[in-house]
Amino acid sequence: MNESRPTPRSALREFLESEAAGGILLMAAAALAMLVANSPLATLYFDVFHLMAGPLSLHAWINDGLMALFFLLVGLEIKREFVDGHLSTWADRRLPMIAAAAGMIVPALVYLVVTGGEPALARGWAIPAATDIAFAIGVLALLGSRAPASLKLFLTTVAIVDDMGAVAIIALAYTSAIHGAALLAAIAIVALMYTLNRSGVRQLRWYLPLAALLWVAVYLSGVHATIAGVLAAITIPLRPTPGAPEAEDSTLHRLEHALHKPVAFGIVPLFGFANAGVSLSGVGPDALLAPLPLGIAAGLFVGKQLGIFTSVWLAVKLRLADKPAHASWQQIYGVSLLCGIGFTMSLFIGGLAFEDHSMSDGVKMGVLMGSVVAALCGYVILRLGASRARS
């Protein structure tokens, strides 16, 4: 008797489940980092991440090395959604692109207004422009079936388009010097990987060593090393199966499934633990209301909800796109608030924008304030919206 082969699970469904659980774990990691950074273990906490391990510190290995795998997964998700997923047509892309664009531009403008255009702080304009998909989906997951599937899909697609913008910002705005030879080597490696793809090579054993070499070349080029993850993802072969379950022999799907759990349950929480800790010793209201943390918090909480909700409302009213099915305007507003959870990407961009210790603490405080308030308010609005829809 022939046994039927198991149907591969939907990458989007696995993504949502792993991101939701990973987002809850990320919240715990961030809370633990704050507790440790304000405990008798604070000195050990800060010293450990500055220990050297070869050419880089432990902190740099996490942010530049392990996070390259996070960006590889981001790149795979972007490619899958654009080629064979919920962003495969312009009709599907229109609303997430409009919302994501407004959700990046308005927070940046709010940040610049609040910081008063100070030249020393202008470099941080992109910090509140990013959305942490794991954290946001983790909060949405707490609502369970109270949140319609269309809301989860809308949040996911907006965050994926947002990630594209964040990657472009990191590559273009936070690259100070370019080393030509290393950049040419990176281009040559990407060209070789693309040639393998076009030649029908599907085995990961050919792509993964080249991806590691690409990371080294990009790191040496002066472009942030994590961009190597996205560049590598673009070259990974994908076998489209429109309207059908994913192909078991699709290289991209296999790599994406393999990376989901290590990234969601290992790399992202570790990044959160390594980067969220900030000592509150001697921190008063004046420090929290300083232009840098206040600008970031306002950008995340005010700018995100204003940009995303307004753009969605206008797009629907002008008949440029359809409103997410079975979702009320109150629920869409709640999701717009959740998009103000910047955490992982905001901390990451903040580390690139400001290397000075005192300013990096201001970045962390601003990201934490804005993200926590956005998460709490978004959850309350969605919970109330679900109760009203049920009644």
Beta strands, then each sheet from edge to edge (+ up, - down):
strand 1: 52-53
strand 2: 56-57
sheet 1: 1+ 2-
end
